[in-house]
Amino acid sequence: MHGESSRGRRIVLWRHGQTAWNREQRFQGTTDIGLNAAGVEEARRAATALAALTPDAIITSDLKRAAATAERLSALVRLPAVPKTGLREAYTGRWQGLTHQEIVNKYGEEYAAWKRGEPVRRGGGELDTEVAERAVPIVERYAERLPEHGTLVVVSHGGTIRATVGRLLGLRPSKWLSLGGLSNCRWHVLSQESSGWRLSVRNTGAPQEAEFGEG
C-alpha cells in the first residue's frame, strides 16, 4: 500500500482491558480469561475516546478479554467487531498461568534469551515471528479495504500487537522488544505515508492504574 492514492490511512492497535491475571502479573497467552471489573470500566472509557476517531472497521481477537473490549466500541460506533483467531495472543506453553517471578525462577535462561531479542519458543510455544505471520496478513487485508484517510481498529493483546507493529514497521525481530510495553486498554497508532507505515502515537489513551505484562 504505497503511493499517493493510499496515504492517510490509520491503524489503531488497541490492547484489551485489565483481567484478574493481568493484576496478578500472570502470563495469559491463549488462556481465555475475561475482563475484571476494572477492565470493563477501562474499556468503556477508552471506547468513548476511540469513537471520536470515527473508525471504518473493527477487528478483534476472539479471546474473551479482547472481544469484550471491542464490543464497547462496536456498540458506540455501530460497526461489527469482526473476530479473528489470528489476532490471539502468542501461545506461550508452560509459561501460561505462571507469574512473571515464577517464570524467571523456573525458566530464567529462556526468559533472559527472549529479553535479549533472541528467537525463543517461550514455554515451548510460538515464536514472535510466527505470531506476526498469522496476525499481520489479517491487519493488512483490512487496512487495504479502508477508504482514503480511513481508520482500522485492531483489538488484540500486548505480545501480538508488538509483533504486528514490529513487522509493519520493518524492524528486525530482535528489535521488536524495543517498542516497549503497552498498558491495558491503551493503543498505538500507525499512520500510512508514501514510504510505508509510521508509528505516530505510542501507548496512548485514558490514564490507567499501571502497566501489566503480556497477554
FENZI-V571199 format. One record per residue. RES is the residue in three letters. PHI is phi in whole degrees, 0 to 359 (none if undefined). PSI is psi in radians with two decimals (999 if undefined). NEAR is the number of other C-alpha atoms within 8 Angstrom. Layout:
RES|PHI|PSI|NEAR / RES|PHI|PSI|NEAR
//
This chain:
MET|none|1.29|5 / HIS|242|2.98|10 / GLY|94|2.88|9 / GLU|301|-0.63|6 / SER|291|-0.26|6 / SER|247|0.13|12 / ARG|282|2.74|12 / GLY|96|-0.11|10 / ARG|283|2.70|14 / ARG|230|2.51|12 / ILE|241|2.11|12 / VAL|258|2.07|12 / LEU|254|1.88|12 / TRP|249|2.13|14 / ARG|278|2.55|16 / HIS|297|2.88|16 / GLY|288|3.04|15 / GLN|294|2.53|14 / THR|238|2.96|13 / ALA|299|-0.65|9 / TRP|289|-0.61|11 / ASN|301|-0.80|14 / ARG|302|-0.64|9 / GLU|272|0.02|7 / GLN|58|0.77|10 / ARG|262|2.43|14 / PHE|290|2.19|15 / GLN|266|-0.75|13 / GLY|56|-2.30|12 / THR|271|0.04|12 / THR|299|2.32|7 / ASP|268|1.41|8 / ILE|264|2.36|11 / GLY|275|2.98|8 / LEU|292|2.55|14 / ASN|271|-3.09|9 / ALA|298|-0.68|6 / ALA|296|-0.67|10 / GLY|294|-0.66|14 / VAL|298|-0.76|12 / GLU|292|-0.68|8 / GLU|301|-0.80|14 / ALA|297|-0.68|14 / ARG|298|-0.83|11 / ARG|294|-0.77|9 / ALA|294|-0.68|12 / ALA|299|-0.65|11 / THR|298|-0.74|10 / ALA|293|-0.74|10 / LEU|289|-0.50|10 / ALA|300|-0.50|11 / ALA|292|-0.30|6 / LEU|278|-0.05|7 / THR|45|1.15|8 / PRO|298|2.63|12 / ASP|263|-0.34|9 / ALA|202|2.62|12 / ILE|228|2.22|15 / ILE|235|2.64|13 / THR|214|2.62|15 / SER|303|2.56|16 / ASP|274|-0.04|11 / LEU|292|2.55|11 / LYS|303|-0.70|10 / ARG|293|-0.58|13 / ALA|280|-0.79|16 / ALA|299|-0.68|14 / ALA|291|-0.61|10 / THR|295|-0.83|14 / ALA|299|-0.61|15 / GLU|298|-0.56|9 / ARG|298|-0.74|11 / LEU|287|-0.72|13 / SER|305|-0.76|12 / ALA|293|-0.61|8 / LEU|288|-0.74|9 / VAL|261|-0.04|9 / ARG|58|0.81|6 / LEU|236|2.51|9 / PRO|291|2.50|7 / ALA|263|1.84|12 / VAL|278|2.08|7 / PRO|282|2.43|9 / LYS|223|2.06|10 / THR|297|-0.48|8 / GLY|292|-0.20|8 / LEU|264|0.13|13 / ARG|296|2.83|13 / GLU|294|2.80|14 / ALA|301|2.41|14 / TYR|282|2.10|9 / THR|244|0.44|14 / GLY|49|-2.13|10 / ARG|294|-0.29|9 / TRP|285|-0.40|10 / GLN|295|2.27|14 / GLY|92|-0.20|10 / LEU|269|2.60|9 / THR|283|2.87|10 / HIS|306|-0.80|9 / GLN|293|-0.66|6 / GLU|297|-0.67|8 / ILE|295|-0.79|12 / VAL|300|-0.73|9 / ASN|291|-0.72|7 / LYS|270|-0.60|6 / TYR|229|0.81|8 / GLY|301|-0.77|9 / GLU|293|-0.73|6 / GLU|297|-0.76|9 / TYR|297|-0.78|11 / ALA|296|-0.68|8 / ALA|295|-0.71|11 / TRP|298|-0.76|11 / LYS|294|-0.42|8 / ARG|280|-0.09|7 / GLY|92|0.22|11 / GLU|280|2.65|8 / PRO|289|1.96|9 / VAL|230|2.31|9 / ARG|272|1.54|9 / ARG|302|2.11|14 / GLY|62|0.33|9 / GLY|84|0.23|8 / GLY|266|-2.53|11 / GLU|280|2.60|11 / LEU|285|2.64|11 / ASP|300|-0.60|13 / THR|293|-0.56|8 / GLU|291|-0.62|8 / VAL|298|-0.81|14 / ALA|299|-0.67|12 / GLU|295|-0.50|8 / ARG|269|-0.52|10 / ALA|273|-0.75|12 / VAL|298|-0.76|11 / PRO|301|-0.59|8 / ILE|294|-0.83|9 / VAL|297|-0.77|9 / GLU|297|-0.69|8 / ARG|297|-0.76|8 / TYR|288|-0.59|10 / ALA|295|-0.65|11 / GLU|299|-0.51|7 / ARG|277|-0.15|6 / LEU|294|2.59|13 / PRO|289|2.94|6 / GLU|306|2.30|9 / HIS|64|0.37|9 / GLY|281|2.88|11 / THR|232|2.24|15 / LEU|252|2.28|15 / VAL|255|2.20|12 / VAL|246|2.04|12 / VAL|257|2.04|16 / SER|209|-2.51|16 / HIS|229|2.79|16 / GLY|306|-0.88|14 / GLY|292|-0.72|11 / THR|293|-0.70|16 / ILE|296|-0.75|12 / ARG|300|-0.80|12 / ALA|296|-0.68|14 / THR|294|-0.82|12 / VAL|297|-0.78|9 / GLY|302|-0.75|14 / ARG|291|-0.77|12 / LEU|293|-0.52|9 / LEU|276|-0.13|10 / GLY|78|0.38|6 / LEU|282|2.61|9 / ARG|295|2.46|8 / PRO|306|-0.57|11 / SER|295|-0.27|9 / LYS|256|0.00|10 / TRP|298|-0.60|12 / LEU|294|-0.32|9 / SER|292|-0.23|5 / LEU|290|-0.28|8 / GLY|78|-3.11|5 / GLY|276|2.88|9 / LEU|234|2.07|10 / SER|290|2.80|14 / ASN|305|2.30|14 / CYS|63|0.39|15 / ARG|252|3.04|14 / TRP|212|2.74|14 / HIS|257|2.70|13 / VAL|235|2.21|12 / LEU|257|2.26|13 / SER|249|2.43|12 / GLN|267|2.24|13 / GLU|236|3.07|12 / SER|299|-0.46|9 / SER|273|-0.16|7 / GLY|130|-2.77|9 / TRP|276|2.50|10 / ARG|230|2.40|9 / LEU|282|1.76|10 / SER|265|-0.43|8 / VAL|219|2.35|8 / ARG|235|2.30|8 / ASN|50|0.91|10 / THR|253|2.96|8 / GLY|139|-3.03|9 / ALA|296|2.47|9 / PRO|303|2.42|4 / GLN|240|2.97|9 / GLU|297|-0.79|4 / ALA|194|2.95|6 / GLU|263|2.09|9 / PHE|254|2.83|9 / GLY|287|-2.82|11 / GLU|308|2.63|11 / GLY|121|999|12
//
